[in-house]
């Protein structure tokens, strides 16, 4: 027997207690907008719930930590819950880890239109319209786990469409066994669809506003339309005010344009057109394979300053949060074969790389470039720079510890940067004191 069509909004992970991250400094023109961006994005969800013709609102966890977000964050939720109550719109809320129901103050009751699902059991709530049950919303708040316990959502079988609301990750086979038509999940901060789930599927809308470079791309909420035959259509609506982007650049792209600065300018124009006038927070990762291209890149620190000056103060702005220029792994053979200090240095750097990678190399110092003032290089093993730090008494103990034993994941880049610095100095170029900005 055909049912009735209905529409709902699915949102999650407001994290009103968490500001935007991956930022070392901000232009004055963006500080206010960044401070309010998470609240603005969450408010856009409620504005849509009031403006669009929806039947109910589903919230699947991590809206805010009441203590960390404080009264300012709680008032945003409560004020909008009250507005939805006045409009006769139910809210179904399955709490996650941040918004654990035990953290909610007992002195601040929720409006009667808000169902905050319990932690210890699944609760099935029928949604009625004109005295007829249109669908069932089955929910359970998290017990503090990052994974969803699907068997805990078992309820009596019904002919009506069922929306299961929960927090955490789960695989497709487990969700399919749960036999609900739509799984409204929370936890992932990026929009996620779990493939292979029956019915309308399983979705996590992600946070309405990304907070870091790992949360790049579009962010928003989902609108779910279910027709009388219980066929659902899911569409994403974007609400983010700032959008993170991680862009990789290789030597071929730089060569085609001429300079890295011009290439980045072109890419910023394209990104601005593709992202609908939003402010952009961009990390650039540049990999060089040709040492002769170093001059077309210039000083990364100066380039970072120019990019922020040229593109970071507009409206919308494109703010470079990070510029990483990865030096070449190898240099021309003719340089290494030179009977010069540069040749000695490059040969020593090559041997250091073999040692740092765990290989065995019989290294006998040919000059002070290889041996340094602290003796010869070990035949194999991790990169140990502690003896060199002892030459600089002004270094703090923290810096000495960090430099003394370079983590395995950072060894290649550290050697690349050290080699580049030596090449620049020995060839008379301007040294760049670090590749990351």
Buried (B, 14 or more C-beta within 10 A) or exposed (E): EEBBBBBBBBBBBBBBBBEBBBBEEBBEBBEEBBEEBBBBBBBBBBEBBBEEEBBBBBBBBBBBBBEEBEEEBBEBBBEBBBBBBEEEBBBBBBBBBBBBBEEBEEEEEBBEBBBBBBBEEBBBBEBEEEEEBBBBBBBBBBBEEEEBBBEBBEBEEEEBBBBBBBBBBBBBEBBBEBBBBBBBBBBBBBBBBBEEBBBBBBBBBBBBBBBBBEBBBBBBBBBBBBBEEBEBEBEBBBBBBBBBBBBEBEBEBBEEBEBBBEBBBEBBEEBBEEBEEBBBBBBBBBBBEBBEBBEBBBBBBEBBBBBBEBBBBBEBBBBBBBBBBBBBBBBEEEBBEBEEBBBBBBBBBBBBBBBBBEEEBEBEBEEEBBBBEEEEBEEBEEBBBEEBBEEEEEBEEEEBEBBBEBEEEEBBBBBBBBBBBBBBBBEEBEEBEEBEB
